[in-house]
Amino acid sequence: MRSDQRGTGLGERMMRWLIDTARERGADVVQLTSDVTREGAHRFYQRLGFQPTHVGFKMAL
Protein backbone atom coordinates (compact mmCIF):
# COMPACT_ATOMS: atom_id res chain seq x y z
CA MET A 1 0.00 0.00 0.00
CA ARG A 2 1.18 3.51 -0.70
CA SER A 3 2.50 5.35 2.34
CA ASP A 4 -0.10 8.13 1.98
CA GLN A 5 -2.87 5.51 2.35
CA ARG A 6 -1.52 3.92 5.52
CA GLY A 7 -3.73 4.44 8.54
CA THR A 8 -6.91 5.02 6.52
CA GLY A 9 -8.37 1.56 7.14
CA LEU A 10 -8.23 0.64 3.45
CA GLY A 11 -5.76 -2.21 3.96
CA GLU A 12 -7.82 -3.72 6.75
CA ARG A 13 -11.02 -3.51 4.69
CA MET A 14 -9.26 -5.18 1.75
CA MET A 15 -7.83 -7.97 3.89
CA ARG A 16 -11.13 -8.62 5.65
CA TRP A 17 -12.88 -8.81 2.26
CA LEU A 18 -10.23 -11.28 1.05
CA ILE A 19 -10.54 -13.44 4.19
CA ASP A 20 -14.36 -13.40 4.09
CA THR A 21 -14.40 -14.23 0.37
CA ALA A 22 -11.91 -17.08 0.83
CA ARG A 23 -14.03 -18.50 3.67
CA GLU A 24 -17.23 -18.23 1.60
CA ARG A 25 -15.55 -20.11 -1.25
CA GLY A 26 -14.48 -22.96 1.02
CA ALA A 27 -10.85 -22.10 1.72
CA ASP A 28 -9.37 -23.72 4.81
CA VAL A 29 -6.42 -21.35 5.20
CA VAL A 30 -5.15 -17.96 4.08
CA GLN A 31 -1.37 -17.82 3.96
CA LEU A 32 0.95 -14.93 3.18
CA THR A 33 4.64 -14.12 3.25
CA SER A 34 6.29 -10.95 4.46
CA ASP A 35 9.88 -9.79 4.64
CA VAL A 36 11.33 -10.25 8.14
CA THR A 37 12.18 -6.54 8.32
CA ARG A 38 8.55 -5.36 7.92
CA GLU A 39 7.65 -5.28 11.60
CA GLY A 40 4.75 -2.87 11.06
CA ALA A 41 3.23 -5.21 8.50
CA HIS A 42 3.64 -8.12 10.91
CA ARG A 43 1.74 -6.23 13.62
CA PHE A 44 -0.99 -5.48 11.05
CA TYR A 45 -1.31 -9.14 10.04
CA GLN A 46 -1.32 -10.34 13.63
CA ARG A 47 -4.03 -7.80 14.52
CA LEU A 48 -6.13 -9.41 11.77
CA GLY A 49 -5.62 -12.85 13.34
CA PHE A 50 -2.65 -14.20 11.37
CA GLN A 51 -0.07 -16.15 13.36
CA PRO A 52 3.62 -16.49 12.44
CA THR A 53 4.18 -20.18 11.66
CA HIS A 54 7.14 -20.55 9.32
CA VAL A 55 10.77 -19.57 8.89
CA GLY A 56 11.99 -18.97 5.34
CA PHE A 57 15.43 -19.19 3.78
CA LYS A 58 16.93 -17.83 0.60
CA MET A 59 20.34 -17.50 -1.00
CA ALA A 60 21.40 -14.64 -3.23
CA LEU A 61 23.50 -15.82 -6.15
CHARMM-style PDB file with segment names, atoms N, HN, CA, C and O in Angstrom:
ATOM      1  N   MET     1       0.837  -1.171   0.000  1.00  0.00      PROA
ATOM      2  CA  MET     1       0.000   0.000   0.000  1.00  0.00      PROA
ATOM      3  C   MET     1       0.888   1.241   0.000  1.00  0.00      PROA
ATOM      4  O   MET     1       1.965   1.252   0.595  1.00  0.00      PROA
ATOM      5  N   ARG     2       0.427   2.257  -0.660  1.00  0.00      PROA
ATOM      6  HN  ARG     2      -0.448   2.248  -1.143  1.00  0.00      PROA
ATOM      7  CA  ARG     2       1.177   3.512  -0.700  1.00  0.00      PROA
ATOM      8  C   ARG     2       1.219   4.126   0.694  1.00  0.00      PROA
ATOM      9  O   ARG     2       0.268   4.006   1.466  1.00  0.00      PROA
ATOM     10  N   SER     3       2.327   4.781   1.006  1.00  0.00      PROA
ATOM     11  HN  SER     3       3.099   4.878   0.378  1.00  0.00      PROA
ATOM     12  CA  SER     3       2.501   5.346   2.339  1.00  0.00      PROA
ATOM     13  C   SER     3       1.427   6.382   2.673  1.00  0.00      PROA
ATOM     14  O   SER     3       1.050   6.511   3.838  1.00  0.00      PROA
ATOM     15  N   ASP     4       0.927   7.119   1.685  1.00  0.00      PROA
ATOM     16  HN  ASP     4       1.233   7.013   0.739  1.00  0.00      PROA
ATOM     17  CA  ASP     4      -0.098   8.128   1.975  1.00  0.00      PROA
ATOM     18  C   ASP     4      -1.467   7.510   2.267  1.00  0.00      PROA
ATOM     19  O   ASP     4      -2.386   8.218   2.677  1.00  0.00      PROA
ATOM     20  N   GLN     5      -1.613   6.188   2.058  1.00  0.00      PROA
ATOM     21  HN  GLN     5      -0.866   5.613   1.724  1.00  0.00      PROA
ATOM     22  CA  GLN     5      -2.874   5.514   2.347  1.00  0.00      PROA
ATOM     23  C   GLN     5      -2.822   4.720   3.649  1.00  0.00      PROA
ATOM     24  O   GLN     5      -3.839   4.189   4.095  1.00  0.00      PROA
ATOM     25  N   ARG     6      -1.637   4.639   4.259  1.00  0.00      PROA
ATOM     26  HN  ARG     6      -0.811   5.071   3.896  1.00  0.00      PROA
ATOM     27  CA  ARG     6      -1.525   3.917   5.518  1.00  0.00      PROA
ATOM     28  C   ARG     6      -2.309   4.641   6.594  1.00  0.00      PROA
ATOM     29  O   ARG     6      -2.317   5.870   6.653  1.00  0.00      PROA
ATOM     30  N   GLY     7      -2.968   3.869   7.444  1.00  0.00      PROA
ATOM     31  HN  GLY     7      -2.961   2.870   7.396  1.00  0.00      PROA
ATOM     32  CA  GLY     7      -3.734   4.444   8.538  1.00  0.00      PROA
ATOM     33  C   GLY     7      -5.147   4.860   8.178  1.00  0.00      PROA
ATOM     34  O   GLY     7      -5.867   5.391   9.023  1.00  0.00      PROA
ATOM     35  N   THR     8      -5.555   4.631   6.941  1.00  0.00      PROA
ATOM     36  HN  THR     8      -4.969   4.200   6.255  1.00  0.00      PROA
ATOM     37  CA  THR     8      -6.905   5.023   6.517  1.00  0.00      PROA
ATOM     38  C   THR     8      -7.927   3.904   6.704  1.00  0.00      PROA
ATOM     39  O   THR     8      -9.129   4.136   6.580  1.00  0.00      PROA
ATOM     40  N   GLY     9      -7.461   2.700   6.999  1.00  0.00      PROA
ATOM     41  HN  GLY     9      -6.484   2.511   7.099  1.00  0.00      PROA
ATOM     42  CA  GLY     9      -8.366   1.557   7.137  1.00  0.00      PROA
ATOM     43  C   GLY     9      -8.577   0.793   5.842  1.00  0.00      PROA
ATOM     44  O   GLY     9      -9.221  -0.256   5.842  1.00  0.00      PROA
ATOM     45  N   LEU    10      -8.045   1.301   4.741  1.00  0.00      PROA
ATOM     46  HN  LEU    10      -7.521   2.153   4.741  1.00  0.00      PROA
ATOM     47  CA  LEU    10      -8.233   0.641   3.453  1.00  0.00      PROA
ATOM     48  C   LEU    10      -7.628  -0.759   3.441  1.00  0.00      PROA
ATOM     49  O   LEU    10      -8.266  -1.706   2.981  1.00  0.00      PROA
ATOM     50  N   GLY    11      -6.412  -0.897   3.941  1.00  0.00      PROA
ATOM     51  HN  GLY    11      -5.893  -0.128   4.315  1.00  0.00      PROA
ATOM     52  CA  GLY    11      -5.759  -2.208   3.956  1.00  0.00      PROA
ATOM     53  C   GLY    11      -6.538  -3.222   4.769  1.00  0.00      PROA
ATOM     54  O   GLY    11      -6.684  -4.372   4.354  1.00  0.00      PROA
ATOM     55  N   GLU    12      -7.038  -2.809   5.918  1.00  0.00      PROA
ATOM     56  HN  GLU    12      -6.919  -1.875   6.255  1.00  0.00      PROA
ATOM     57  CA  GLU    12      -7.824  -3.720   6.747  1.00  0.00      PROA
ATOM     58  C   GLU    12      -9.113  -4.123   6.046  1.00  0.00      PROA
ATOM     59  O   GLU    12      -9.487  -5.295   6.071  1.00  0.00      PROA
ATOM     60  N   ARG    13      -9.799  -3.171   5.420  1.00  0.00      PROA
ATOM     61  HN  ARG    13      -9.495  -2.218   5.400  1.00  0.00      PROA
ATOM     62  CA  ARG    13     -11.024  -3.511   4.690  1.00  0.00      PROA
ATOM     63  C   ARG    13     -10.732  -4.487   3.559  1.00  0.00      PROA
ATOM     64  O   ARG    13     -11.498  -5.424   3.334  1.00  0.00      PROA
ATOM     65  N   MET    14      -9.626  -4.273   2.845  1.00  0.00      PROA
ATOM     66  HN  MET    14      -9.004  -3.512   3.029  1.00  0.00      PROA
ATOM     67  CA  MET    14      -9.263  -5.178   1.746  1.00  0.00      PROA
ATOM     68  C   MET    14      -8.958  -6.576   2.268  1.00  0.00      PROA
ATOM     69  O   MET    14      -9.416  -7.568   1.701  1.00  0.00      PROA
ATOM     70  N   MET    15      -8.189  -6.656   3.345  1.00  0.00      PROA
ATOM     71  HN  MET    15      -7.817  -5.851   3.806  1.00  0.00      PROA
ATOM     72  CA  MET    15      -7.826  -7.967   3.893  1.00  0.00      PROA
ATOM     73  C   MET    15      -9.047  -8.688   4.442  1.00  0.00      PROA
ATOM     74  O   MET    15      -9.184  -9.897   4.253  1.00  0.00      PROA
ATOM     75  N   ARG    16      -9.928  -7.974   5.112  1.00  0.00      PROA
ATOM     76  HN  ARG    16      -9.816  -6.992   5.265  1.00  0.00      PROA
ATOM     77  CA  ARG    16     -11.135  -8.624   5.650  1.00  0.00      PROA
ATOM     78  C   ARG    16     -12.030  -9.115   4.515  1.00  0.00      PROA
ATOM     79  O   ARG    16     -12.638 -10.180   4.628  1.00  0.00      PROA
ATOM     80  N   TRP    17     -12.121  -8.354   3.422  1.00  0.00      PROA
ATOM     81  HN  TRP    17     -11.627  -7.489   3.331  1.00  0.00      PROA
ATOM     82  CA  TRP    17     -12.879  -8.814   2.255  1.00  0.00      PROA
ATOM     83  C   TRP    17     -12.251 -10.092   1.704  1.00  0.00      PROA
ATOM     84  O   TRP    17     -12.961 -11.051   1.400  1.00  0.00      PROA
ATOM     85  N   LEU    18     -10.932 -10.110   1.576  1.00  0.00      PROA
ATOM     86  HN  LEU    18     -10.356  -9.331   1.823  1.00  0.00      PROA
ATOM     87  CA  LEU    18     -10.229 -11.284   1.055  1.00  0.00      PROA
ATOM     88  C   LEU    18     -10.489 -12.498   1.942  1.00  0.00      PROA
ATOM     89  O   LEU    18     -10.810 -13.576   1.441  1.00  0.00      PROA
ATOM     90  N   ILE    19     -10.353 -12.330   3.244  1.00  0.00      PROA
ATOM     91  HN  ILE    19     -10.092 -11.455   3.651  1.00  0.00      PROA
ATOM     92  CA  ILE    19     -10.544 -13.438   4.188  1.00  0.00      PROA
ATOM     93  C   ILE    19     -11.994 -13.934   4.129  1.00  0.00      PROA
ATOM     94  O   ILE    19     -12.237 -15.139   4.063  1.00  0.00      PROA
ATOM     95  N   ASP    20     -12.942 -13.015   4.151  1.00  0.00      PROA
ATOM     96  HN  ASP    20     -12.745 -12.036   4.204  1.00  0.00      PROA
ATOM     97  CA  ASP    20     -14.358 -13.402   4.085  1.00  0.00      PROA
ATOM     98  C   ASP    20     -14.678 -14.120   2.780  1.00  0.00      PROA
ATOM     99  O   ASP    20     -15.391 -15.124   2.780  1.00  0.00      PROA
ATOM    100  N   THR    21     -14.156 -13.611   1.672  1.00  0.00      PROA
ATOM    101  HN  THR    21     -13.578 -12.795   1.672  1.00  0.00      PROA
ATOM    102  CA  THR    21     -14.397 -14.231   0.369  1.00  0.00      PROA
ATOM    103  C   THR    21     -13.775 -15.618   0.301  1.00  0.00      PROA
ATOM    104  O   THR    21     -14.393 -16.549  -0.215  1.00  0.00      PROA
ATOM    105  N   ALA    22     -12.567 -15.762   0.812  1.00  0.00      PROA
ATOM    106  HN  ALA    22     -12.065 -15.006   1.230  1.00  0.00      PROA
ATOM    107  CA  ALA    22     -11.910 -17.076   0.831  1.00  0.00      PROA
ATOM    108  C   ALA    22     -12.734 -18.068   1.647  1.00  0.00      PROA
ATOM    109  O   ALA    22     -12.932 -19.209   1.230  1.00  0.00      PROA
ATOM    110  N   ARG    23     -13.213 -17.630   2.808  1.00  0.00      PROA
ATOM    111  HN  ARG    23     -13.052 -16.703   3.146  1.00  0.00      PROA
ATOM    112  CA  ARG    23     -14.027 -18.498   3.669  1.00  0.00      PROA
ATOM    113  C   ARG    23     -15.314 -18.909   2.956  1.00  0.00      PROA
ATOM    114  O   ARG    23     -15.693 -20.080   2.981  1.00  0.00      PROA
ATOM    115  N   GLU    24     -15.985 -17.950   2.322  1.00  0.00      PROA
ATOM    116  HN  GLU    24     -15.677 -16.999   2.301  1.00  0.00      PROA
ATOM    117  CA  GLU    24     -17.233 -18.234   1.601  1.00  0.00      PROA
ATOM    118  C   GLU    24     -17.025 -19.224   0.464  1.00  0.00      PROA
ATOM    119  O   GLU    24     -17.929 -19.989   0.128  1.00  0.00      PROA
ATOM    120  N   ARG    25     -15.841 -19.209  -0.125  1.00  0.00      PROA
ATOM    121  HN  ARG    25     -15.106 -18.587   0.148  1.00  0.00      PROA
ATOM    122  CA  ARG    25     -15.547 -20.107  -1.248  1.00  0.00      PROA
ATOM    123  C   ARG    25     -14.946 -21.432  -0.801  1.00  0.00      PROA
ATOM    124  O   ARG    25     -14.534 -22.236  -1.637  1.00  0.00      PROA
ATOM    125  N   GLY    26     -14.892 -21.669   0.506  1.00  0.00      PROA
ATOM    126  HN  GLY    26     -15.227 -21.015   1.184  1.00  0.00      PROA
ATOM    127  CA  GLY    26     -14.478 -22.959   1.024  1.00  0.00      PROA
ATOM    128  C   GLY    26     -13.003 -23.098   1.362  1.00  0.00      PROA
ATOM    129  O   GLY    26     -12.532 -24.208   1.605  1.00  0.00      PROA
ATOM    130  N   ALA    27     -12.276 -22.011   1.381  1.00  0.00      PROA
ATOM    131  HN  ALA    27     -12.659 -21.108   1.183  1.00  0.00      PROA
ATOM    132  CA  ALA    27     -10.849 -22.104   1.715  1.00  0.00      PROA
ATOM    133  C   ALA    27     -10.684 -22.498   3.177  1.00  0.00      PROA
ATOM    134  O   ALA    27     -11.465 -22.084   4.035  1.00  0.00      PROA
ATOM    135  N   ASP    28      -9.674 -23.291   3.448  1.00  0.00      PROA
ATOM    136  HN  ASP    28      -9.040 -23.627   2.752  1.00  0.00      PROA
ATOM    137  CA  ASP    28      -9.368 -23.723   4.811  1.00  0.00      PROA
ATOM    138  C   ASP    28      -8.302 -22.854   5.467  1.00  0.00      PROA
ATOM    139  O   ASP    28      -8.184 -22.831   6.692  1.00  0.00      PROA
ATOM    140  N   VAL    29      -7.525 -22.140   4.653  1.00  0.00      PROA
ATOM    141  HN  VAL    29      -7.621 -22.159   3.658  1.00  0.00      PROA
ATOM    142  CA  VAL    29      -6.418 -21.351   5.197  1.00  0.00      PROA
ATOM    143  C   VAL    29      -6.117 -20.187   4.262  1.00  0.00      PROA
ATOM    144  O   VAL    29      -6.263 -20.301   3.045  1.00  0.00      PROA
ATOM    145  N   VAL    30      -5.698 -19.079   4.836  1.00  0.00      PROA
ATOM    146  HN  VAL    30      -5.579 -18.987   5.825  1.00  0.00      PROA
ATOM    147  CA  VAL    30      -5.147 -17.958   4.081  1.00  0.00      PROA
ATOM    148  C   VAL    30      -3.699 -17.828   4.553  1.00  0.00      PROA
ATOM    149  O   VAL    30      -3.435 -17.709   5.749  1.00  0.00      PROA
ATOM    150  N   GLN    31      -2.786 -17.853   3.619  1.00  0.00      PROA
ATOM    151  HN  GLN    31      -3.001 -17.949   2.647  1.00  0.00      PROA
ATOM    152  CA  GLN    31      -1.366 -17.819   3.960  1.00  0.00      PROA
ATOM    153  C   GLN    31      -0.700 -16.692   3.192  1.00  0.00      PROA
ATOM    154  O   GLN    31      -1.010 -16.461   2.023  1.00  0.00      PROA
ATOM    155  N   LEU    32       0.216 -15.991   3.849  1.00  0.00      PROA
ATOM    156  HN  LEU    32       0.468 -16.179   4.799  1.00  0.00      PROA
ATOM    157  CA  LEU    32       0.949 -14.933   3.177  1.00  0.00      PROA
ATOM    158  C   LEU    32       2.402 -14.962   3.623  1.00  0.00      PROA
ATOM    159  O   LEU    32       2.754 -15.594   4.619  1.00  0.00      PROA
ATOM    160  N   THR    33       3.229 -14.271   2.872  1.00  0.00      PROA
ATOM    161  HN  THR    33       2.944 -13.757   2.063  1.00  0.00      PROA
ATOM    162  CA  THR    33       4.635 -14.119   3.246  1.00  0.00      PROA
ATOM    163  C   THR    33       4.932 -12.631   3.377  1.00  0.00      PROA
ATOM    164  O   THR    33       4.303 -11.791   2.734  1.00  0.00      PROA
ATOM    165  N   SER    34       5.902 -12.332   4.226  1.00  0.00      PROA
ATOM    166  HN  SER    34       6.412 -13.015   4.749  1.00  0.00      PROA
ATOM    167  CA  SER    34       6.289 -10.949   4.456  1.00  0.00      PROA
ATOM    168  C   SER    34       7.770 -10.925   4.813  1.00  0.00      PROA
ATOM    169  O   SER    34       8.263 -11.802   5.522  1.00  0.00      PROA
ATOM    170  N   ASP    35       8.459  -9.934   4.325  1.00  0.00      PROA
ATOM    171  HN  ASP    35       8.059  -9.221   3.748  1.00  0.00      PROA
ATOM    172  CA  ASP    35       9.879  -9.792   4.645  1.00  0.00      PROA
ATOM    173  C   ASP    35      10.053  -9.626   6.151  1.00  0.00      PROA
ATOM    174  O   ASP    35       9.270  -8.932   6.799  1.00  0.00      PROA
ATOM    175  N   VAL    36      11.072 -10.257   6.697  1.00  0.00      PROA
ATOM    176  HN  VAL    36      11.708 -10.820   6.170  1.00  0.00      PROA
ATOM    177  CA  VAL    36      11.325 -10.248   8.137  1.00  0.00      PROA
ATOM    178  C   VAL    36      11.521  -8.832   8.686  1.00  0.00      PROA
ATOM    179  O   VAL    36      11.310  -8.600   9.876  1.00  0.00      PROA
ATOM    180  N   THR    37      11.917  -7.899   7.847  1.00  0.00      PROA
ATOM    181  HN  THR    37      12.089  -8.088   6.880  1.00  0.00      PROA
ATOM    182  CA  THR    37      12.181  -6.535   8.317  1.00  0.00      PROA
ATOM    183  C   THR    37      10.915  -5.683   8.430  1.00  0.00      PROA
ATOM    184  O   THR    37      10.976  -4.574   8.961  1.00  0.00      PROA
ATOM    185  N   ARG    38       9.781  -6.168   7.949  1.00  0.00      PROA
ATOM    186  HN  ARG    38       9.732  -7.068   7.518  1.00  0.00      PROA
ATOM    187  CA  ARG    38       8.548  -5.360   7.917  1.00  0.00      PROA
ATOM    188  C   ARG    38       7.728  -5.536   9.197  1.00  0.00      PROA
ATOM    189  O   ARG    38       6.624  -6.080   9.172  1.00  0.00      PROA
ATOM    190  N   GLU    39       8.279  -5.074  10.299  1.00  0.00      PROA
ATOM    191  HN  GLU    39       9.176  -4.632  10.319  1.00  0.00      PROA
ATOM    192  CA  GLU    39       7.653  -5.277  11.600  1.00  0.00      PROA
ATOM    193  C   GLU    39       6.261  -4.647  11.681  1.00  0.00      PROA
ATOM    194  O   GLU    39       5.363  -5.215  12.304  1.00  0.00      PROA
ATOM    195  N   GLY    40       6.074  -3.494  11.066  1.00  0.00      PROA
ATOM    196  HN  GLY    40       6.803  -3.032  10.561  1.00  0.00      PROA
ATOM    197  CA  GLY    40       4.752  -2.870  11.063  1.00  0.00      PROA
ATOM    198  C   GLY    40       3.726  -3.727  10.350  1.00  0.00      PROA
ATOM    199  O   GLY    40       2.589  -3.854  10.804  1.00  0.00      PROA
ATOM    200  N   ALA    41       4.127  -4.316   9.231  1.00  0.00      PROA
ATOM    201  HN  ALA    41       5.051  -4.213   8.862  1.00  0.00      PROA
ATOM    202  CA  ALA    41       3.231  -5.210   8.497  1.00  0.00      PROA
ATOM    203  C   ALA    41       2.904  -6.434   9.337  1.00  0.00      PROA
ATOM    204  O   ALA    41       1.771  -6.916   9.314  1.00  0.00      PROA
ATOM    205  N   HSD    42       3.879  -6.939  10.075  1.00  0.00      PROA
ATOM    206  HN  HSD    42       4.799  -6.548  10.093  1.00  0.00      PROA
ATOM    207  CA  HSD    42       3.644  -8.115  10.915  1.00  0.00      PROA
ATOM    208  C   HSD    42       2.629  -7.798  12.007  1.00  0.00      PROA
ATOM    209  O   HSD    42       1.756  -8.618  12.294  1.00  0.00      PROA
ATOM    210  N   ARG    43       2.732  -6.629  12.615  1.00  0.00      PROA
ATOM    211  HN  ARG    43       3.441  -5.964  12.382  1.00  0.00      PROA
ATOM    212  CA  ARG    43       1.744  -6.226  13.621  1.00  0.00      PROA
ATOM    213  C   ARG    43       0.350  -6.135  12.995  1.00  0.00      PROA
ATOM    214  O   ARG    43      -0.638  -6.552  13.599  1.00  0.00      PROA
ATOM    215  N   PHE    44       0.282  -5.589  11.784  1.00  0.00      PROA
ATOM    216  HN  PHE    44       1.084  -5.251  11.293  1.00  0.00      PROA
ATOM    217  CA  PHE    44      -0.986  -5.480  11.054  1.00  0.00      PROA
ATOM    218  C   PHE    44      -1.591  -6.859  10.835  1.00  0.00      PROA
ATOM    219  O   PHE    44      -2.764  -7.076  11.138  1.00  0.00      PROA
ATOM    220  N   TYR    45      -0.802  -7.794  10.312  1.00  0.00      PROA
ATOM    221  HN  TYR    45       0.151  -7.618  10.066  1.00  0.00      PROA
ATOM    222  CA  TYR    45      -1.312  -9.140  10.035  1.00  0.00      PROA
ATOM    223  C   TYR    45      -1.737  -9.841  11.322  1.00  0.00      PROA
ATOM    224  O   TYR    45      -2.764 -10.518  11.349  1.00  0.00      PROA
ATOM    225  N   GLN    46      -0.964  -9.685  12.372  1.00  0.00      PROA
ATOM    226  HN  GLN    46      -0.129  -9.135  12.349  1.00  0.00      PROA
ATOM    227  CA  GLN    46      -1.321 -10.340  13.632  1.00  0.00      PROA
ATOM    228  C   GLN    46      -2.594  -9.739  14.215  1.00  0.00      PROA
ATOM    229  O   GLN    46      -3.391 -10.460  14.815  1.00  0.00      PROA
ATOM    230  N   ARG    47      -2.800  -8.437  14.054  1.00  0.00      PROA
ATOM    231  HN  ARG    47      -2.152  -7.851  13.567  1.00  0.00      PROA
ATOM    232  CA  ARG    47      -4.026  -7.796  14.516  1.00  0.00      PROA
ATOM    233  C   ARG    47      -5.245  -8.364  13.786  1.00  0.00      PROA
ATOM    234  O   ARG    47      -6.342  -8.405  14.343  1.00  0.00      PROA
ATOM    235  N   LEU    48      -5.050  -8.800  12.540  1.00  0.00      PROA
ATOM    236  HN  LEU    48      -4.159  -8.766  12.087  1.00  0.00      PROA
ATOM    237  CA  LEU    48      -6.133  -9.412  11.766  1.00  0.00      PROA
ATOM    238  C   LEU    48      -6.355 -10.878  12.125  1.00  0.00      PROA
ATOM    239  O   LEU    48      -7.332 -11.480  11.679  1.00  0.00      PROA
ATOM    240  N   GLY    49      -5.459 -11.461  12.928  1.00  0.00      PROA
ATOM    241  HN  GLY    49      -4.666 -10.971  13.291  1.00  0.00      PROA
ATOM    242  CA  GLY    49      -5.620 -12.849  13.344  1.00  0.00      PROA
ATOM    243  C   GLY    49      -4.607 -13.816  12.774  1.00  0.00      PROA
ATOM    244  O   GLY    49      -4.635 -15.002  13.105  1.00  0.00      PROA
ATOM    245  N   PHE    50      -3.704 -13.334  11.916  1.00  0.00      PROA
ATOM    246  HN  PHE    50      -3.681 -12.371  11.647  1.00  0.00      PROA
ATOM    247  CA  PHE    50      -2.653 -14.203  11.374  1.00  0.00      PROA
ATOM    248  C   PHE    50      -1.642 -14.516  12.469  1.00  0.00      PROA
ATOM    249  O   PHE    50      -1.368 -13.685  13.335  1.00  0.00      PROA
ATOM    250  N   GLN    51      -1.093 -15.725  12.417  1.00  0.00      PROA
ATOM    251  HN  GLN    51      -1.316 -16.400  11.713  1.00  0.00      PROA
ATOM    252  CA  GLN    51      -0.073 -16.151  13.361  1.00  0.00      PROA
ATOM    253  C   GLN    51       1.201 -16.507  12.608  1.00  0.00      PROA
ATOM    254  O   GLN    51       1.132 -17.165  11.570  1.00  0.00      PROA
ATOM    255  N   PRO    52       2.361 -16.088  13.103  1.00  0.00      PROA
ATOM    256  CA  PRO    52       3.619 -16.488  12.444  1.00  0.00      PROA
ATOM    257  C   PRO    52       3.845 -17.986  12.661  1.00  0.00      PROA
ATOM    258  O   PRO    52       3.815 -18.467  13.794  1.00  0.00      PROA
ATOM    259  N   THR    53       4.074 -18.725  11.557  1.00  0.00      PROA
ATOM    260  HN  THR    53       4.099 -18.334  10.636  1.00  0.00      PROA
ATOM    261  CA  THR    53       4.179 -20.179  11.657  1.00  0.00      PROA
ATOM    262  C   THR    53       5.379 -20.771  10.932  1.00  0.00      PROA
ATOM    263  O   THR    53       5.670 -21.954  11.104  1.00  0.00      PROA
ATOM    264  N   HSD    54       6.082 -19.983  10.128  1.00  0.00      PROA
ATOM    265  HN  HSD    54       5.846 -19.021   9.988  1.00  0.00      PROA
ATOM    266  CA  HSD    54       7.143 -20.546   9.315  1.00  0.00      PROA
ATOM    267  C   HSD    54       8.408 -19.679   9.387  1.00  0.00      PROA
ATOM    268  O   HSD    54       8.356 -18.497   9.725  1.00  0.00      PROA
ATOM    269  N   VAL    55       9.503 -20.283   9.070  1.00  0.00      PROA
ATOM    270  HN  VAL    55       9.545 -21.244   8.795  1.00  0.00      PROA
ATOM    271  CA  VAL    55      10.766 -19.574   8.892  1.00  0.00      PROA
ATOM    272  C   VAL    55      11.217 -19.837   7.463  1.00  0.00      PROA
ATOM    273  O   VAL    55      11.232 -20.987   7.025  1.00  0.00      PROA
ATOM    274  N   GLY    56      11.581 -18.804   6.739  1.00  0.00      PROA
ATOM    275  HN  GLY    56      11.569 -17.870   7.095  1.00  0.00      PROA
ATOM    276  CA  GLY    56      11.992 -18.974   5.343  1.00  0.00      PROA
ATOM    277  C   GLY    56      13.491 -18.779   5.188  1.00  0.00      PROA
ATOM    278  O   GLY    56      14.151 -18.168   6.028  1.00  0.00      PROA
ATOM    279  N   PHE    57      14.005 -19.310   4.100  1.00  0.00      PROA
ATOM    280  HN  PHE    57      13.469 -19.807   3.417  1.00  0.00      PROA
ATOM    281  CA  PHE    57      15.426 -19.193   3.783  1.00  0.00      PROA
ATOM    282  C   PHE    57      15.571 -18.853   2.308  1.00  0.00      PROA
ATOM    283  O   PHE    57      14.765 -19.278   1.480  1.00  0.00      PROA
ATOM    284  N   LYS    58      16.594 -18.092   1.992  1.00  0.00      PROA
ATOM    285  HN  LYS    58      17.249 -17.748   2.664  1.00  0.00      PROA
ATOM    286  CA  LYS    58      16.927 -17.834   0.601  1.00  0.00      PROA
ATOM    287  C   LYS    58      18.423 -17.604   0.491  1.00  0.00      PROA
ATOM    288  O   LYS    58      19.106 -17.357   1.485  1.00  0.00      PROA
ATOM    289  N   MET    59      18.920 -17.690  -0.740  1.00  0.00      PROA
ATOM    290  HN  MET    59      18.365 -17.890  -1.547  1.00  0.00      PROA
ATOM    291  CA  MET    59      20.338 -17.503  -1.001  1.00  0.00      PROA
ATOM    292  C   MET    59      20.473 -16.627  -2.222  1.00  0.00      PROA
ATOM    293  O   MET    59      19.987 -16.980  -3.296  1.00  0.00      PROA
ATOM    294  N   ALA    60      21.126 -15.490  -2.075  1.00  0.00      PROA
ATOM    295  HN  ALA    60      21.520 -15.203  -1.202  1.00  0.00      PROA
ATOM    296  CA  ALA    60      21.399 -14.636  -3.225  1.00  0.00      PROA
ATOM    297  C   ALA    60      22.563 -15.208  -4.004  1.00  0.00      PROA
ATOM    298  O   ALA    60      23.575 -15.591  -3.416  1.00  0.00      PROA
ATOM    299  N   LEU    61      22.438 -15.272  -5.304  1.00  0.00      PROA
ATOM    300  HN  LEU    61      21.616 -14.961  -5.782  1.00  0.00      PROA
ATOM    301  CA  LEU    61      23.503 -15.819  -6.154  1.00  0.00      PROA
ATOM    302  C   LEU    61      24.114 -14.732  -7.012  1.00  0.00      PROA
ATOM    303  OT1 LEU    61      25.027 -15.002  -7.793  1.00  0.00      PROA
TER     304      LEU     61
END
